[in-house]
């Protein structure tokens, strides 16, 4: 940021999209700076963890082929009106990490002493719940981001308009932020090229 004059980087309000591992670490790092007036984390689920927040429910059918970069995300599973919806995960029940816990851990928090070398899914989710404890007050749960719009200002400073929608009752909220951290992951709708006979195979 040395090429910018200091006055052009006057960030006071920050939005973080996603409360998975990346969003949580961003929230902790930015909070530790002590330089911002407001940090808000938007999370579409009712718990932290991102894809590690596992429900055991299988996702719906994925279109194949799927070459549309604007394909909307899958709709969540809704048990009943007024309850938090469930967003399915690519995880599975007996999954273990493919990284040793010494590599996978955050620098400020070790895995428990009894952790396996390659931690199981449940331990990683518990690890993330503990990691999130001090930033939970910053998180707005059950809030899905519909739109982020750049709003150039006359004073030369840009701002970002963030539209969030409750995944419970559908209510919309709109707020302006000086900066946005996009940490929403990329494990929702896969890109599947149109290989020969793929559509017929998927149909069968």
C-alpha positions in Angstrom: 0.0 0.0 0.0 3.0 2.3 -0.2 1.9 3.7 -3.5 -1.2 5.2 -2.0 -1.3 8.4 0.0 -2.3 7.7 3.6 -5.6 9.7 3.3 -6.9 7.4 0.5 -6.8 4.3 2.8 -9.1 5.5 5.5 -10.9 2.2 6.3 -13.2 2.2 9.4 -16.0 -0.2 8.6 -15.3 -3.7 7.2 -17.6 -6.4 6.1 -16.5 -10.1 6.0 -18.5 -12.5 4.0 -18.4 -16.0 5.5 -17.6 -17.4 9.0 -15.6 -20.4 7.8 -11.9 -20.7 8.6 -10.9 -17.8 6.3 -13.6 -15.5 7.5 -12.9 -16.2 11.2 -9.1 -15.7 10.8 -9.8 -12.4 9.0 -12.1 -11.3 11.8 -9.5 -12.1 14.5 -6.6 -10.5 12.6 -8.5 -7.3 11.9 -9.9 -7.1 15.5 -6.4 -7.5 16.8 -5.3 -4.4 14.9 -7.6 -2.2 17.0 -7.8 0.2 14.1 -11.4 -0.2 12.9 -14.7 1.2 14.2 -16.9 -1.7 13.0 -16.2 -5.3 11.7 -19.3 -7.3 10.7 -19.1 -11.0 9.6 -22.1 -12.2 7.5 -22.8 -15.9 7.7 -25.6 -17.7 5.9 -25.7 -20.6 8.3 -26.6 -20.6 12.0 -23.2 -21.7 13.1 -19.5 -21.0 12.2 -17.3 -23.4 10.4 -18.2 -23.1 6.7 -18.0 -26.5 5.0 -16.9 -28.0 8.3 -20.3 -27.2 9.8 -21.7 -30.7 8.8 -25.3 -31.7 9.0 -25.2 -35.2 7.6 -27.8 -34.3 5.0 -26.9 -35.0 1.3 -27.0 -32.1 -1.1 -29.4 -32.1 -4.0 -28.8 -33.2 -7.5 -26.0 -31.3 -9.3 -26.6 -30.4 -12.9 -24.2 -32.0 -15.4 -22.8 -30.6 -17.5 -22.6 -27.3 -15.6 -20.6 -24.6 -17.5 -22.5 -21.5 -16.3 -20.2 -19.3 -14.1 -23.4 -17.5 -12.9 -25.2 -20.7 -11.8 -26.9 -19.8 -8.5 -26.1 -21.7 -5.4 -28.3 -24.5 -4.3 -31.2 -23.7 -2.1 -30.9 -24.8 1.5 -33.0 -27.5 3.2 -35.9 -26.0 5.2 -37.4 -28.0 8.0 -40.1 -25.7 9.0 -41.1 -22.0 8.8 -39.1 -19.8 11.1 -36.3 -22.3 11.6 -32.7 -21.7 10.4 -32.2 -23.5 7.0 -29.5 -26.1 6.6 -26.9 -25.7 3.9 -25.5 -29.0 2.8 -21.7 -29.6 2.8 -19.4 -31.6 0.6 -18.1 -33.2 3.8 -19.0 -36.8 4.7 -19.4 -38.6 8.1 -16.0 -40.3 8.4 -13.9 -37.6 6.7 -10.4 -36.9 8.1 -8.1 -34.0 7.1 -5.5 -34.6 4.5 -3.0 -32.3 6.4 -1.2 -33.0 9.7 -2.7 -31.0 12.5 0.6 -29.1 13.0 0.2 -27.7 9.5 -3.6 -27.2 9.5 -3.7 -25.3 12.8 -3.9 -21.5 13.3 -0.7 -20.1 14.8 -2.6 -18.8 17.9 -4.3 -22.1 18.7 -3.1 -25.6 18.8 -5.1 -28.7 18.4 -5.8 -30.7 21.6 -3.0 -32.9 22.8 -5.0 -36.0 22.0 -5.7 -35.0 18.4 -4.9 -37.4 15.7 -2.1 -36.6 13.3 -4.8 -36.1 10.6 -7.8 -34.8 12.6 -11.3 -36.1 12.0 -14.0 -33.9 10.8 -15.7 -33.6 14.2 -12.5 -32.4 15.9 -11.9 -29.8 13.2 -15.4 -28.4 13.7 -14.9 -28.3 17.5 -11.6 -26.6 16.9 -13.2 -23.9 14.8 -16.0 -23.4 17.4 -13.3 -22.7 20.0 -11.3 -20.5 17.7 -14.4 -18.4 17.0 -15.3 -17.7 20.6 -13.9 -14.2 20.9 -15.3 -13.0 17.5 -18.8 -14.4 17.8 -20.3 -11.0 18.8 -19.2 -9.7 15.3 -21.1 -12.4 13.4 -24.6 -12.0 12.0 -25.8 -15.5 11.5 -28.4 -16.6 8.9 -27.5 -13.7 6.7 -26.8 -14.4 3.0 -25.2 -11.8 0.8 -27.2 -11.0 -2.3 -25.2 -8.1 -3.7 -22.0 -6.1 -3.1 -21.9 -2.8 -5.1 -19.1 -0.3 -5.5 -20.2 3.2 -4.7 -17.6 5.8 -5.8 -17.7 8.9 -3.6 -17.0 12.5 -4.5 -14.1 12.8 -2.0 -12.3 10.1 -3.9 -12.9 7.4 -1.3 -14.9 4.4 -2.5 -17.4 2.5 -0.3 -19.2 -0.7 -0.8 -23.0 -1.3 -0.4 -23.7 -4.7 1.0 -27.2 -6.2 0.7 -27.8 -9.1 3.1 -31.0 -11.2 3.3 -32.1 -13.3 6.3 -32.2 -17.0 5.4 -34.9 -17.4 8.1 -37.5 -14.7 7.3 -36.2 -13.1 4.0 -35.8 -9.6 5.5 -33.3 -7.4 3.6 -30.7 -5.1 5.2 -28.4 -2.7 3.3 -25.3 -1.2 4.8 -22.2 0.7 3.5 -18.7 -0.4 4.3 -15.2 0.9 3.5 -13.9 -2.5 2.6 -15.2 -6.0 2.1 -13.4 -9.3 2.7 -14.8 -12.1 0.5 -14.3 -15.4 2.4 -17.4 -17.3 1.2 -15.6 -20.4 -0.1 -16.0 -22.1 -3.5 -17.5 -25.5 -2.7 -21.1 -25.0 -3.8 -21.7 -25.5 -7.5 -18.9 -27.2 -9.4 -17.8 -26.5 -13.0 -18.5 -29.7 -15.0 -17.4 -29.5 -18.6 -19.7 -30.9 -21.4 -17.9 -34.2 -22.1 -19.4 -36.6 -24.7 -22.4 -38.5 -23.4 -22.2 -36.8 -20.0 -25.7 -35.5 -20.0 -27.1 -38.9 -21.0 -25.1 -40.6 -18.4 -26.3 -38.2 -15.7 -29.9 -38.6 -16.8 -29.6 -42.4 -16.6 
